[in-house]
Amino acid sequence: MWDRFVQALKRFFTSFWKTTPTATPVDYGDGYKPTQRYQDYDEARARAQLRLEVDRILEKISDQGVESLSKAERKTLEDASKQMR
């Protein structure tokens, strides 16, 4: 029972992270904004860190069950779910 639940969660979260934003083309004219490039990098890095944390939590659910989650871990899953909507 839990295996199907965990697999469904993994598919849900994996499908979200398959799409990654493409980098904005560099414009060396008036429109060049290097800060946007760094902001995009920071956002991508934050998403990757969140993905790793969600993967860790899903593994914990697989091994120990949903009841083993702390409040912080539940909140992390809830926040990740909201970001995907």
C-alpha positions in Angstrom: 0.0 0.0 0.0 2.7 2.5 1.0 4.8 1.5 -2.0 2.1 2.6 -4.4 1.6 5.9 -2.4 5.4 6.6 -2.4 5.7 5.8 -6.1 2.8 8.1 -6.9 4.5 10.9 -4.9 7.8 10.3 -6.7 6.1 10.5 -10.1 4.3 13.6 -9.1 7.4 15.4 -7.9 9.6 14.0 -10.7 7.3 15.3 -13.4 7.5 18.8 -11.9 11.3 18.8 -11.9 11.7 17.5 -15.4 11.1 21.0 -16.8 13.9 23.4 -16.2 13.8 27.0 -17.3 16.1 27.9 -20.1 18.6 30.6 -19.7 17.7 34.0 -21.0 19.7 34.8 -24.1 22.6 37.2 -23.5 22.0 40.7 -24.9 25.1 42.8 -24.8 23.2 45.9 -25.8 21.0 48.0 -23.6 18.9 45.0 -22.5 21.8 43.1 -20.8 21.0 42.3 -17.2 23.6 40.2 -15.5 21.7 40.3 -12.2 18.9 38.3 -13.9 21.3 35.6 -14.9 22.5 35.2 -11.3 18.9 35.3 -10.1 18.0 32.5 -12.5 20.9 30.5 -11.2 20.0 31.0 -7.6 16.4 30.0 -8.3 17.5 26.8 -10.1 19.9 26.0 -7.2 17.1 26.5 -4.7 14.8 24.2 -6.7 17.6 21.6 -6.8 18.1 21.7 -3.1 14.3 21.4 -2.5 14.2 18.4 -4.9 17.0 16.7 -2.9 15.1 17.4 0.4 11.8 16.1 -1.1 13.6 13.0 -2.4 15.1 12.4 1.1 11.7 12.7 2.7 10.1 10.4 0.2 12.7 7.8 0.9 12.0 8.2 4.6 8.3 7.6 3.9 9.2 4.5 1.9 11.3 3.1 4.7 9.4 4.2 7.8 6.0 5.3 6.7 4.2 8.7 6.7 3.7 8.7 10.5 7.5 9.0 10.9 7.6 12.5 9.3 8.3 15.5 11.5 6.2 18.7 11.3 9.1 20.4 9.3 9.2 17.5 6.8 5.4 17.6 6.3 5.7 21.4 5.8 8.5 20.9 3.3 6.3 18.5 1.2 3.4 20.8 1.5 5.4 23.8 0.3 6.9 21.8 -2.6 3.5 20.8 -3.6 2.2 24.4 -3.6 5.2 25.5 -5.7 4.2 22.9 -8.4 0.7 24.2 -8.8 
